[in-house]
């Protein structure tokens, strides 16, 4: 059997522009320009900065909480309505994937808390999200969340996100929480 040979790593050189980007020697200038142009088109720039009012501890969580409305809370089941506000959207006019992940975390914790005893602390061990289609800006999305497995040490939560107007399934998610006794210090 022939021993595989390692390919050498490309050498990187710094560019002389105001930004401190590093470009590998084997990447063409056209490719760098294409990638840089994409970032500029979606609003990423080294000159962008957040306004001071955005730079506080719970700013992002407050944006998400503002868009969520609980609809039904039962043991092991939770239904919410999400209004996809422009603040939660992406460049393409639909719900941003990062916003969706934060919403999944928040809603799944709330659902898990309907079955996990108060004397147990939970922490997110794993989460998977399937992006099936986009939920457009200003659309209402029905979030159906349920505990699919609840045990002494583990809680598994499944979520479905459907565009309310069309009933189209946009996203699915699954979260696994580890249940731990709260430390008494």
C-alpha positions as CSV (number, residue, x, y, z in Angstrom):
1,X,0.0,0.0,0.0
2,X,1.4,3.4,-1.0
3,X,1.8,5.9,1.7
4,X,-0.2,9.1,1.1
5,X,1.9,12.3,0.7
6,X,1.0,15.5,2.4
7,X,0.3,18.5,0.3
8,X,2.2,21.6,1.3
9,X,0.2,24.4,2.8
10,X,0.0,27.5,0.7
11,X,2.0,30.5,1.8
12,X,0.0,33.5,2.9
13,X,1.0,37.1,2.3
14,X,-0.6,40.2,3.8
15,X,-2.0,42.8,1.4
16,X,-1.0,46.4,1.7
17,X,-4.5,47.9,2.0
18,X,-6.0,49.6,5.0
19,X,-7.8,46.4,6.1
20,X,-5.7,43.6,7.4
21,X,-6.7,40.7,5.2
22,X,-4.5,37.8,4.4
23,X,-4.6,36.1,1.0
24,X,-3.0,32.8,0.0
25,X,-0.6,32.9,-3.0
26,X,-2.6,30.3,-4.9
27,X,-5.9,32.3,-4.9
28,X,-6.4,34.5,-8.0
29,X,-7.1,38.2,-7.6
30,X,-10.4,37.7,-9.5
31,X,-11.5,35.2,-6.8
32,X,-10.5,37.6,-4.0
33,X,-12.4,40.4,-5.7
34,X,-15.5,38.2,-6.1
35,X,-15.5,37.2,-2.4
36,X,-14.8,40.8,-1.3
37,X,-17.6,42.0,-3.6
38,X,-20.1,39.5,-2.1
39,X,-19.3,40.7,1.4
40,X,-19.8,44.4,0.4
41,X,-23.1,43.5,-1.3
42,X,-24.5,42.0,1.9
43,X,-23.3,45.0,3.9
44,X,-20.1,43.6,5.5
45,X,-17.4,46.2,5.6
46,X,-14.5,47.1,7.9
47,X,-16.0,50.6,8.2
48,X,-19.4,49.4,9.6
49,X,-19.8,49.8,13.3
50,X,-22.8,49.3,15.6
51,X,-24.5,52.3,17.1
52,X,-23.9,52.7,20.9
53,X,-27.5,51.8,21.7
54,X,-26.9,48.3,20.2
55,X,-23.9,47.6,22.3
56,X,-25.5,46.3,25.4
57,X,-25.8,43.0,27.1
58,X,-29.2,41.8,26.0
59,X,-29.7,43.7,22.8
60,X,-30.1,40.6,20.5
61,X,-32.2,38.7,23.0
62,X,-34.6,41.7,23.3
63,X,-35.0,41.7,19.5
64,X,-36.0,38.1,19.5
65,X,-38.3,38.3,22.5
66,X,-40.1,41.2,20.8
67,X,-40.9,39.0,17.8
68,X,-42.1,35.9,19.7
69,X,-45.6,35.5,21.2
70,X,-46.5,32.4,23.1
71,X,-49.7,30.9,21.9
72,X,-50.2,27.7,23.9
73,X,-48.3,26.2,26.8
74,X,-48.9,22.6,27.9
75,X,-46.8,20.0,29.6
76,X,-44.3,18.9,27.0
77,X,-45.7,21.1,24.3
78,X,-45.4,24.7,23.3
79,X,-46.7,26.8,20.4
80,X,-45.5,30.3,19.6
81,X,-46.1,32.8,16.8
82,X,-42.9,34.4,15.4
83,X,-43.2,37.6,13.4
84,X,-40.2,37.8,11.1
85,X,-39.2,41.5,11.6
86,X,-36.6,43.2,9.4
87,X,-34.2,43.1,12.4
88,X,-34.3,39.3,12.2
89,X,-33.9,39.1,8.4
90,X,-31.0,38.6,6.1
91,X,-29.9,40.3,2.9
92,X,-32.2,38.0,0.9
93,X,-35.4,39.1,2.6
94,X,-36.0,36.1,4.8
95,X,-35.3,35.0,8.3
96,X,-31.6,35.0,9.0
97,X,-30.1,31.6,10.0
98,X,-28.5,32.9,13.1
99,X,-31.7,34.5,14.2
100,X,-33.4,31.2,13.7
101,X,-30.8,29.4,15.7
102,X,-31.2,31.8,18.6
103,X,-35.0,31.4,18.4
104,X,-34.7,27.6,18.4
105,X,-32.6,27.8,21.5
106,X,-35.0,30.1,23.4
107,X,-38.2,28.2,22.4
108,X,-36.7,24.7,23.1
109,X,-35.5,25.8,26.6
110,X,-39.0,27.0,27.3
111,X,-40.5,23.8,26.1
112,X,-38.0,21.6,28.0
113,X,-38.8,23.6,31.2
114,X,-42.4,22.4,31.0
115,X,-41.2,18.9,31.9
116,X,-37.9,19.3,33.7
117,X,-38.1,19.7,37.5
118,X,-37.2,23.1,38.9
119,X,-34.4,21.6,41.0
120,X,-32.6,20.6,37.8
121,X,-30.5,22.9,35.7
122,X,-30.5,22.2,31.9
123,X,-27.9,23.0,29.3
124,X,-28.0,22.7,25.6
125,X,-25.8,19.8,24.5
126,X,-26.7,19.6,20.8
127,X,-28.9,21.3,18.3
128,X,-29.6,20.6,14.6
129,X,-31.6,22.8,12.2
130,X,-32.9,21.9,8.7
131,X,-33.4,25.0,6.6
132,X,-36.1,23.8,4.1
133,X,-37.3,27.1,2.7
134,X,-37.2,30.8,3.8
135,X,-39.7,32.6,5.9
136,X,-40.2,36.0,4.4
137,X,-39.8,39.3,6.2
138,X,-43.1,40.4,7.9
139,X,-44.5,36.9,7.7
140,X,-46.0,35.1,10.8
141,X,-44.5,31.7,11.5
142,X,-46.1,29.1,13.7
143,X,-43.6,27.3,15.9
144,X,-44.8,23.9,17.2
145,X,-42.4,22.6,19.8
146,X,-42.7,19.3,21.7
147,X,-40.7,17.1,24.1
148,X,-40.1,13.9,22.2
149,X,-38.0,12.3,25.0
150,X,-37.9,13.3,28.6
151,X,-35.8,11.4,31.1
152,X,-33.9,11.9,34.3
153,X,-30.7,13.0,32.6
154,X,-31.7,14.0,29.1
155,X,-34.5,16.0,27.4
156,X,-35.0,16.0,23.6
157,X,-37.1,18.7,22.0
158,X,-38.3,18.8,18.3
159,X,-39.6,21.9,16.6
160,X,-41.4,22.7,13.3
161,X,-41.6,26.2,11.8
162,X,-44.5,26.7,9.4
163,X,-45.4,29.9,7.5
164,X,-48.8,30.7,8.9
165,X,-50.3,32.1,5.7
166,X,-49.4,29.2,3.5
167,X,-48.8,26.3,5.9
168,X,-45.5,25.6,4.3
169,X,-42.9,23.9,6.4
170,X,-39.9,26.3,6.5
171,X,-37.6,24.9,9.2
172,X,-37.3,21.9,11.5
173,X,-35.0,21.7,14.5
174,X,-34.1,19.3,17.3
175,X,-32.4,20.1,20.6
176,X,-30.9,17.8,23.2
177,X,-30.6,19.1,26.8
178,X,-28.7,17.6,29.6
179,X,-30.4,17.7,33.0
180,X,-28.2,18.3,36.0
181,X,-28.9,18.8,39.7
182,X,-28.4,22.5,40.6
183,X,-25.1,22.9,42.5
184,X,-25.6,24.1,46.1
185,X,-22.6,26.2,47.0
